[in-house]
């Protein structure tokens, strides 16, 4: 099981780093818009990062390897259902933390 988690983390590291850099770049270049509603901006950046990380992590645990360009050869049915499930879980958890607590 340890090898699968390592593969999942390795598969998720590259795309997640790219997303973190892209979110940071958007925050820096559009700082005036970000500061208008800082909480919503941070929420969107965290959600995007978590969705990308968890999607690639699950694909890595399943044994699928991303190409150097970041694409993973996954049947479309599995890919869309995985992305939808990860998105619902991440948004649900973050909405609970932000609005209920």
N, CA, C and O atoms as a DFTB+ gen file, in Angstrom:
404 C
 N C O
     1  1       0.826      -1.196       0.000
     2  2       0.000       0.000       0.000
     3  2       0.873       1.264       0.000
     4  3       0.482       2.283      -0.569
     5  1       2.034       1.204       0.625
     6  2       2.906       2.370       0.673
     7  2       3.393       2.787      -0.697
     8  3       3.560       3.977      -0.968
     9  1       3.623       1.804      -1.573
    10  2       4.081       2.114      -2.930
    11  2       2.984       2.819      -3.728
    12  3       3.274       3.720      -4.515
    13  1       1.739       2.418      -3.531
    14  2       0.629       3.066      -4.237
    15  2       0.475       4.519      -3.798
    16  3       0.242       5.397      -4.628
    17  1       0.602       4.770      -2.515
    18  2       0.498       6.153      -2.030
    19  2       1.644       6.986      -2.581
    20  3       1.446       8.139      -2.964
    21  1       2.842       6.413      -2.624
    22  2       3.979       7.121      -3.204
    23  2       3.724       7.434      -4.675
    24  3       4.013       8.539      -5.133
    25  1       3.185       6.465      -5.418
    26  2       2.854       6.709      -6.831
    27  2       1.788       7.790      -6.956
    28  3       1.861       8.632      -7.851
    29  1       0.806       7.774      -6.072
    30  2      -0.236       8.796      -6.099
    31  2       0.316      10.183      -5.822
    32  3      -0.045      11.146      -6.498
    33  1       1.187      10.285      -4.833
    34  2       1.791      11.584      -4.516
    35  2       2.698      12.066      -5.645
    36  3       2.728      13.255      -5.962
    37  1       3.436      11.136      -6.247
    38  2       4.306      11.502      -7.366
    39  2       3.492      11.974      -8.565
    40  3       3.874      12.931      -9.239
    41  1       2.372      11.306      -8.831
    42  2       1.527      11.698      -9.962
    43  2       0.856      13.044      -9.718
    44  3       0.645      13.811     -10.657
    45  1       0.519      13.335      -8.468
    46  2      -0.199      14.572      -8.149
    47  2       0.721      15.771      -7.963
    48  3       0.262      16.910      -8.044
    49  1       1.991      15.547      -7.719
    50  2       2.897      16.649      -7.390
    51  2       3.044      17.660      -8.530
    52  3       2.923      18.865      -8.308
    53  1       3.300      17.183      -9.729
    54  2       3.534      18.100     -10.859
    55  2       2.351      18.996     -11.178
    56  3       2.500      20.218     -11.188
    57  1       1.171      18.425     -11.442
    58  2       0.025      19.280     -11.752
    59  2      -0.370      20.203     -10.598
    60  3      -0.827      21.322     -10.829
    61  1      -0.199      19.744      -9.369
    62  2      -0.561      20.577      -8.223
    63  2       0.375      21.772      -8.109
    64  3      -0.071      22.880      -7.810
    65  1       1.655      21.563      -8.340
    66  2       2.607      22.674      -8.294
    67  2       2.280      23.695      -9.380
    68  3       2.351      24.900      -9.141
    69  1       1.925      23.221     -10.561
    70  2       1.559      24.135     -11.647
    71  2       0.325      24.951     -11.269
    72  3       0.278      26.153     -11.526
    73  1      -0.667      24.313     -10.664
    74  2      -1.886      25.025     -10.261
    75  2      -1.590      26.038      -9.163
    76  3      -2.125      27.147      -9.189
    77  1      -0.754      25.679      -8.205
    78  2      -0.395      26.621      -7.134
    79  2       0.312      27.840      -7.717
    80  3       0.037      28.969      -7.310
    81  1       1.216      27.622      -8.660
    82  2       1.900      28.749      -9.304
    83  2       0.914      29.604     -10.089
    84  3       0.992      30.832     -10.050
    85  1      -0.016      28.964     -10.806
    86  2      -1.013      29.711     -11.577
    87  2      -1.936      30.525     -10.666
    88  3      -2.257      31.672     -10.976
    89  1      -2.358      29.943      -9.555
    90  2      -3.217      30.667      -8.609
    91  2      -2.450      31.832      -7.999
    92  3      -3.002      32.923      -7.854
    93  1      -1.197      31.622      -7.643
    94  2      -0.382      32.711      -7.096
    95  2      -0.197      33.821      -8.117
    96  3      -0.241      35.001      -7.769
    97  1       0.011      33.451      -9.375
    98  2       0.157      34.449     -10.439
    99  2      -1.131      35.261     -10.617
   100  3      -1.083      36.479     -10.791
   101  1      -2.260      34.594     -10.574
   102  2      -3.546      35.299     -10.684
   103  2      -3.734      36.230      -9.497
   104  3      -4.194      37.359      -9.668
   105  1      -3.387      35.776      -8.295
   106  2      -3.519      36.625      -7.115
   107  2      -2.639      37.870      -7.219
   108  3      -3.054      38.963      -6.834
   109  1      -1.427      37.701      -7.738
   110  2      -0.507      38.837      -7.839
   111  2      -0.957      39.810      -8.927
   112  3      -0.944      41.022      -8.715
   113  1      -1.354      39.291     -10.088
   114  2      -1.706      40.180     -11.191
   115  2      -3.071      40.837     -11.014
   116  3      -3.317      41.906     -11.572
   117  1      -3.950      40.219     -10.252
   118  2      -5.291      40.786     -10.045
   119  2      -5.533      41.078      -8.563
   120  3      -6.622      40.834      -8.043
   121  1      -4.520      41.596      -7.902
   122  2      -4.579      41.810      -6.458
   123  2      -5.744      42.703      -6.054
   124  3      -6.361      42.464      -5.016
   125  1      -6.060      43.717      -6.841
   126  2      -7.159      44.612      -6.465
   127  2      -8.496      43.872      -6.450
   128  3      -9.348      44.154      -5.607
   129  1      -8.684      42.947      -7.355
   130  2      -9.917      42.140      -7.373
   131  2      -9.908      41.112      -6.248
   132  3     -10.949      40.816      -5.662
   133  1      -8.730      40.571      -5.951
   134  2      -8.623      39.571      -4.884
   135  2      -8.943      40.195      -3.537
   136  3      -9.625      39.578      -2.719
   137  1      -8.463      41.409      -3.293
   138  2      -8.689      42.041      -1.998
   139  2     -10.120      42.518      -1.818
   140  3     -10.543      42.776      -0.691
   141  1     -10.882      42.642      -2.912
   142  2     -12.290      42.998      -2.763
   143  2     -13.030      41.946      -1.949
   144  3     -13.850      42.280      -1.094
   145  1     -12.750      40.706      -2.207
   146  2     -13.342      39.609      -1.442
   147  2     -12.275      38.541      -1.240
   148  3     -12.236      37.539      -1.954
   149  1     -11.423      38.770      -0.267
   150  2     -10.276      37.902      -0.032
   151  2     -10.702      36.485       0.340
   152  3     -10.081      35.513      -0.088
   153  1     -11.745      36.372       1.125
   154  2     -12.198      35.045       1.566
   155  2     -12.653      34.191       0.380
   156  3     -12.303      33.015       0.290
   157  1     -13.423      34.777      -0.516
   158  2     -13.896      34.040      -1.687
   159  2     -12.733      33.698      -2.623
   160  3     -12.714      32.614      -3.208
   161  1     -11.788      34.585      -2.768
   162  2     -10.637      34.331      -3.629
   163  2      -9.786      33.196      -3.086
   164  3      -9.380      32.311      -3.840
   165  1      -9.514      33.209      -1.799
   166  2      -8.756      32.121      -1.189
   167  2      -9.516      30.806      -1.275
   168  3      -8.922      29.754      -1.516
   169  1     -10.813      30.865      -1.082
   170  2     -11.670      29.679      -1.178
   171  2     -11.559      29.068      -2.573
   172  3     -11.392      27.855      -2.707
   173  1     -11.651      29.894      -3.604
   174  2     -11.567      29.400      -4.981
   175  2     -10.191      28.805      -5.268
   176  3     -10.095      27.759      -5.910
   177  1      -9.141      29.447      -4.807
   178  2      -7.791      28.927      -5.029
   179  2      -7.550      27.603      -4.322
   180  3      -6.939      26.695      -4.885
   181  1      -8.028      27.495      -3.093
   182  2      -7.860      26.246      -2.336
   183  2      -8.668      25.121      -2.968
   184  3      -8.178      23.997      -3.084
   185  1      -9.899      25.411      -3.379
   186  2     -10.750      24.384      -3.987
   187  2     -10.137      23.885      -5.291
   188  3     -10.087      22.677      -5.525
   189  1      -9.679      24.780      -6.129
   190  2      -9.059      24.376      -7.387
   191  2      -7.837      23.505      -7.141
   192  3      -7.656      22.484      -7.804
   193  1      -7.009      23.896      -6.203
   194  2      -5.814      23.127      -5.884
   195  2      -6.174      21.742      -5.345
   196  3      -5.563      20.748      -5.738
   197  1      -7.151      21.670      -4.457
   198  2      -7.552      20.377      -3.898
   199  2      -8.163      19.452      -4.945
   200  3      -7.909      18.248      -4.938
   201  1      -8.967      20.013      -5.841
   202  2      -9.578      19.186      -6.884
   203  2      -8.499      18.589      -7.785
   204  3      -8.542      17.401      -8.105
   205  1      -7.541      19.403      -8.190
   206  2      -6.462      18.897      -9.050
   207  2      -5.624      17.862      -8.306
   208  3      -5.325      16.797      -8.845
   209  1      -5.247      18.176      -7.069
   210  2      -4.419      17.241      -6.312
   211  2      -5.133      15.907      -6.100
   212  3      -4.565      14.851      -6.375
   213  1      -6.364      15.948      -5.615
   214  2      -7.076      14.701      -5.319
   215  2      -7.357      13.886      -6.576
   216  3      -7.295      12.657      -6.538
   217  1      -7.664      14.550      -7.688
   218  2      -7.919      13.819      -8.927
   219  2      -6.676      13.065      -9.377
   220  3      -6.751      11.870      -9.664
   221  1      -5.541      13.740      -9.441
   222  2      -4.306      13.073      -9.863
   223  2      -3.831      12.059      -8.821
   224  3      -3.229      11.046      -9.176
   225  1      -4.095      12.321      -7.546
   226  2      -3.715      11.387      -6.495
   227  2      -4.489      10.079      -6.627
   228  3      -3.905       8.999      -6.533
   229  1      -5.787      10.169      -6.842
   230  2      -6.599       8.963      -7.005
   231  2      -6.187       8.215      -8.270
   232  3      -6.100       6.987      -8.264
   233  1      -5.934       8.943      -9.345
   234  2      -5.480       8.274     -10.569
   235  2      -4.126       7.594     -10.364
   236  3      -3.888       6.515     -10.905
   237  1      -3.245       8.214      -9.590
   238  2      -1.953       7.612      -9.293
   239  2      -2.082       6.379      -8.418
   240  3      -1.370       5.396      -8.626
   241  1      -2.973       6.416      -7.451
   242  2      -3.216       5.248      -6.607
   243  2      -3.784       4.100      -7.444
   244  3      -3.475       2.934      -7.196
   245  1      -4.613       4.434      -8.434
   246  2      -5.198       3.407      -9.300
   247  2      -4.165       2.789     -10.236
   248  3      -4.459       1.810     -10.923
   249  1      -2.966       3.348     -10.267
   250  2      -1.902       2.775     -11.084
   251  2      -1.725       3.441     -12.430
   252  3      -0.904       2.993     -13.230
   253  1      -2.465       4.490     -12.702
   254  2      -2.328       5.203     -13.972
   255  2      -1.237       6.251     -13.838
   256  3      -1.122       6.911     -12.805
   257  1      -0.445       6.398     -14.873
   258  2       0.677       7.332     -14.831
   259  2       0.435       8.480     -15.811
   260  3       0.054       8.250     -16.959
   261  1       0.657       9.721     -15.356
   262  2       0.513      10.853     -16.277
   263  2       1.706      10.936     -17.224
   264  3       2.822      10.542     -16.885
   265  1       1.442      11.454     -18.412
   266  2       2.521      11.686     -19.368
   267  2       3.286      12.937     -18.935
   268  3       2.833      13.654     -18.042
   269  1       4.433      13.210     -19.551
   270  2       5.172      14.430     -19.192
   271  2       4.357      15.715     -19.412
   272  3       4.635      16.737     -18.784
   273  1       3.362      15.667     -20.294
   274  2       2.517      16.844     -20.526
   275  2       1.414      16.962     -19.474
   276  3       0.703      17.967     -19.449
   277  1       1.257      15.973     -18.617
   278  2       0.259      16.024     -17.557
   279  2      -1.030      15.302     -17.878
   280  3      -1.922      15.248     -17.030
   281  1      -1.164      14.745     -19.072
   282  2      -2.383      14.031     -19.443
   283  2      -2.296      12.585     -18.969
   284  3      -1.225      11.977     -18.962
   285  1      -3.446      12.052     -18.575
   286  2      -3.525      10.660     -18.145
   287  2      -4.508       9.951     -19.049
   288  3      -5.612      10.445     -19.278
   289  1      -4.119       8.799     -19.565
   290  2      -4.979       8.039     -20.460
   291  2      -5.967       7.226     -19.623
   292  3      -5.667       6.114     -19.188
   293  1      -7.151       7.804     -19.408
   294  2      -8.192       7.191     -18.587
   295  2      -9.466       7.156     -19.416
   296  3      -9.755       8.113     -20.134
   297  1     -10.238       6.071     -19.333
   298  2     -11.529       6.079     -20.023
   299  2     -12.389       7.256     -19.564
   300  3     -12.444       7.566     -18.374
   301  1     -13.047       7.896     -20.500
   302  2     -13.797       9.115     -20.228
   303  2     -14.844       8.937     -19.131
   304  3     -15.050       9.841     -18.322
   305  1     -15.501       7.791     -19.098
   306  2     -16.527       7.545     -18.082
   307  2     -15.929       7.614     -16.683
   308  3     -16.518       8.207     -15.780
   309  1     -14.766       7.011     -16.504
   310  2     -14.122       7.029     -15.194
   311  2     -13.578       8.415     -14.846
   312  3     -13.656       8.849     -13.697
   313  1     -13.040       9.093     -15.826
   314  2     -12.449      10.408     -15.571
   315  2     -13.511      11.404     -15.124
   316  3     -13.317      12.098     -14.126
   317  1     -14.622      11.488     -15.836
   318  2     -15.658      12.444     -15.474
   319  2     -16.312      12.112     -14.144
   320  3     -16.614      13.011     -13.360
   321  1     -16.533      10.831     -13.884
   322  2     -17.140      10.470     -12.600
   323  2     -16.183      10.763     -11.450
   324  3     -16.616      11.181     -10.377
   325  1     -14.890      10.547     -11.664
   326  2     -13.906      10.861     -10.629
   327  2     -13.839      12.362     -10.372
   328  3     -13.842      12.792      -9.219
   329  1     -13.780      13.154     -11.426
   330  2     -13.718      14.608     -11.255
   331  2     -14.967      15.123     -10.559
   332  3     -14.873      15.982      -9.682
   333  1     -16.127      14.617     -10.930
   334  2     -17.374      15.049     -10.275
   335  2     -17.392      14.645      -8.810
   336  3     -17.776      15.445      -7.957
   337  1     -16.986      13.428      -8.506
   338  2     -16.980      12.974      -7.113
   339  2     -16.005      13.790      -6.266
   340  3     -16.343      14.201      -5.157
   341  1     -14.804      14.024      -6.779
   342  2     -13.815      14.816      -6.040
   343  2     -14.318      16.243      -5.842
   344  3     -14.172      16.802      -4.754
   345  1     -14.903      16.833      -6.867
   346  2     -15.412      18.202      -6.754
   347  2     -16.516      18.304      -5.717
   348  3     -16.520      19.229      -4.905
   349  1     -17.443      17.374      -5.736
   350  2     -18.542      17.397      -4.767
   351  2     -18.006      17.235      -3.346
   352  3     -18.441      17.942      -2.437
   353  1     -17.077      16.319      -3.150
   354  2     -16.518      16.123      -1.818
   355  2     -15.756      17.347      -1.326
   356  3     -15.921      17.764      -0.179
   357  1     -14.931      17.919      -2.180
   358  2     -14.138      19.082      -1.773
   359  2     -15.041      20.280      -1.504
   360  3     -14.904      20.932      -0.469
   361  1     -15.960      20.579      -2.417
   362  2     -16.854      21.710      -2.199
   363  2     -17.733      21.490      -0.974
   364  3     -17.958      22.420      -0.200
   365  1     -18.227      20.280      -0.791
   366  2     -19.058      19.995       0.378
   367  2     -18.301      20.208       1.674
   368  3     -18.821      20.833       2.599
   369  1     -17.090      19.701       1.754
   370  2     -16.293      19.864       2.967
   371  2     -15.948      21.326       3.220
   372  3     -16.031      21.797       4.354
   373  1     -15.562      22.041       2.175
   374  2     -15.195      23.442       2.375
   375  2     -16.407      24.318       2.679
   376  3     -16.310      25.231       3.500
   377  1     -17.543      24.062       2.037
   378  2     -18.752      24.809       2.379
   379  2     -19.147      24.554       3.827
   380  3     -19.580      25.468       4.529
   381  1     -19.000      23.321       4.270
   382  2     -19.307      23.016       5.673
   383  2     -18.398      23.797       6.610
   384  3     -18.861      24.399       7.578
   385  1     -17.110      23.784       6.319
   386  2     -16.148      24.476       7.190
   387  2     -16.388      25.983       7.167
   388  3     -16.323      26.633       8.211
   389  1     -16.661      26.542       6.002
   390  2     -16.787      28.001       5.883
   391  2     -18.140      28.503       6.399
   392  3     -18.191      29.519       7.093
   393  1     -19.213      27.820       6.079
   394  2     -20.535      28.371       6.376
   395  2     -21.214      27.793       7.601
   396  3     -22.025      28.485       8.216
   397  1     -20.928      26.575       7.982
   398  2     -21.627      25.972       9.110
   399  2     -20.910      26.215      10.415
   400  3     -21.554      26.436      11.441
   401  1     -19.617      26.179      10.402
   402  2     -18.861      26.350      11.644
   403  2     -18.838      27.743      12.107
   404  3     -18.239      28.040      13.140
